[in-house]
Amino acid sequence: MPRRMSLRPFGRRVLRAVIFAVALCAAWPAHALEPQTVSSEGVIAAGSSTEAPPRDAAFQAALVGAVFQVARTLIPPERFEREAERLRTEIGPQAQSFVLTYRTGGPLTRRPSALDPGVSEWVLPVTARIDTAQLRTWLVRTGFLRETGERPSLVMRVRPTGELSAAPPVAALSHLQETLRAKLKQQQFVLVESALRQGDDSQTRSALELARDVGADVGVDLDVTWRPNPQTEGGINGGVAEVRARALRSDDGSELAIARFEAAGYDARREEAIAQALLAVEPQLALNLGQQLERNWQAQTPSDRPVDLELESVSNLLQVGAVRRALLGPLAAKTAEIRELRPGGATLQVVSALSAGALQERLANMHFDGFALSPVEAGAGRARLRVEPAAPAPEALSPGPAKIDAPERN
């Protein structure tokens, strides 16, 4: 049992220290998204030779291009391809508000167009440092990104059944799992590793059990079977691979998604035939599963849930305050109350739309000044992380207060 800190006779001093630590979080901030520095060219079509060089227009075009580059890194690729034209249009009037600093990389110059050498264009190179967190907030507000908590955290398990259980095609099954994980991540689901659980019996347990162990929202079981066809005269193996998917909520075991897909594969080698069949199944399975999870999760999930968040190896109260600020800020928790302080540790009760597993995963991926959080364990309504030292992130541009440099005039 951890030794609790007594609030008597120095309880008031402890509480004042906590309040002071939280108040000083601005000096010890947590950055869910670090500012990004990118280079961009502002390109404007040239008119007649007597026309004044359009430096201001080229400068604005360069800033829009820089912000557009950063936005592309935040939006899932498939959605970005669909929304790119609308994004560029809507981001234009807002672009300069996301720029922390900038510098021009040279004078405004005139050059032949790469698309049509007979046409001239004006070009201004600019390097800009973009406020990624503010940009992400705008992307959520305008519908280009999902709000935190709209997608559940998942634990996925692929299991060979029937004829495959005796001689499983390990490479093909591993490829199926990794491809589905990648596609679901692109759809902004949080994939939690079942390996976070201590022990070596994870292969015999259902995805629902593993999800409950690590505090994920949903367990997804993928059962794979292979129905071989009689070998052809040319000695080519063939058959039909079937994948049955079932997703269950970890809190009450209710069903969120169910799907079945199958495809044929043919090759002289059995494993290659199975791999071909599974490769044909992957895109439809990922799309269908993601759509069902999104629709049913939003319809069934309550907006808030309490999680006991335990921090260990804490060296000072500023670290507790920084984590609390991250919870209430970037992670959009409704409340984050300090419930216990003890030597080297603290416990916070967090009310959030995120499950324990998703909360742990996102905190572990955040960058804090001077320290990082490493996941220890998670379960239903609880998560534990360890504070570890980390070097501060270097400044992308030269040190000094943030400012917008005055544009140079030709």
Secondary structure, DSSP 8 states (H G I E B T S, - for coil): -------TTTHHHHHHHHHHHHHGGGGS-EESS--EEEEEEEEEE---TTS---HHHHHHHHHHHHHHHHHHHHS-HHHHHHHHHHHHHHHGGGGGGGEEEEEE-S--EEEE-SS-TTSEEEEEEEEEEE-HHHHHHHHHHTTSS--TTSS-EEEEEEEE-THHHHS--HHHHHHHHHHHHHHHHHTT-EE--GGGSSSS-GGGS-HHHHHHHHT-SEEEEEEEEEEE----TT--EEEEEEEEEEEEETTT--EEEEEEEEEEEEESSHHHHHHHHHHHHHHHHHHHHHHHHHHHHHHH--S-EEEEEEEES---HHHHHHHHHHHHTTT--SEEEEEEEETTEEEEEEEESS-HHHHHHHHHT-EESSEEEEEEEEETTEEEEEEEE------SS-SS----------
